[in-house]
Amino acid sequence: QVQLVESGGGSVQSGGSLRLSCKAPRSVHIISHTGWSRQTPGKQRELVAAYTNDGGTTYANSVKGRFTMTRDNAQDTLYLQMNSLKPEDTGVYFCGARNLKTGTDYWGLGTQVTVSS
């Protein structure tokens, strides 16, 4: 079992910024972060940012130009920098990772982001 711990959520006003972090455990597993998703009220879970097979990064149209995903491999940590936040960005944000040996995907418990107008 892989435990991913997200942090950095909170409440901000529209136009504000937050940086989410997701640390994967150091273990015998070969774990690679895959991206971020979110669950917003009244909508289906949405993939916000993800790494592509060619090593690039893809973003949902709704966040392009505002969100940036980066990672610190030395710290096993994935980040999501969120700028120009909008009320519709409100939701629970989840970090994803994959066990490269088994192909099993994991998601964290999520961190709440609330953007007020």
N, C-alpha and C positions, 0 to 999 in steps of 0.2 A: 504494500500500500504506500502510495506517495502522498505526502501532505504538502500542499501548496498554501502559503500564507500570504494573503493580500493585505496591504495596508495603504494608508494615504487618503482614504475616502474622507468625506466631510461635507459640510454645507458651505456654499459660496453663493455670491450674487451673480446674476447674469453678467457675462464678460470676464469673470474671474478665471483663475487657473488652479489646477490641482495636479499633483504627480502621484500616480499610483505605483506601488512597488509589489513585486511578487518574488518571494524567495523560495527556491526549491531546496530540498534537503540534500546535504552531502551524504551520499550513501553508496552502497555497492551498485545501485541501479545506474544505468546510463540514462539520464533524464535530459531532455531538451525542451525548452520552452517553445510553445507553438503560437501563442497569441493571447488576445483578450476578447472576451465577449461581454455582452450586457443584457440584462433583463429590465426593460423599461415598462412602466405601468400600462396595461392594456395592449401590449404588443408581444410578438413572439421574440424569443431570445435571438439576439443579433450578433454576428461576428463583427467586431469593431476593427481589429487589426490582427494580421496573421502573417507568419513567414511563409513564403512560397517555396516550391521545390528547388527553384534556381537560386535561392538565397536572398531574394528580394523581400519586400514587405508590401502587403496590400492592405488597403483601408476601405471601410464602408464609405459610400459616397457622402453619407450624412456627417462624417467627421473629417474628411479629406481637407488638408490645409490647416486644421486646428489641432489634431492629435498626432503625436509622434511616438512610435514605439522604439525603444532601445534596450540593449541588454549589456550587463556586465558579467562576462563569463567567469571572471576570477571570483566574483561574489555569488555566482549562481542566481543572479537577480535580474528580473525583467521589469522594465519601467513602461509606464504610459503617461507621457506628458500631455495634459489636456489644457488647451488654451481657448480663450473666447467661448467659454462654456455658455450653454443655452439651457433654458428650463427643460427642453425636451431631451437633454442629456441625463436627466435625473433617472436613476435606476441603480441596480446592483451590478457591479462589475466583477467579472470572474477572470482569473488567470488560468491558462491551459498549458499542459506539458505532456510530453509523450515519452514512454519508456522505449528507448531505441532497440532494446533487445526483444521485447515482446510485442511492440506496436500498440500497447495499451495507452489510451488517452486518459488524462486526469484533469479535473477542474477543481479549483479551490472553492472555499465556502462563500467567497465574495466579500466585497466591501461596498458600503452604501455611498452613493454620490447624490447630493441634493443641490439643485441649482434653483434659486429663487429669482423671480423677475423683479 
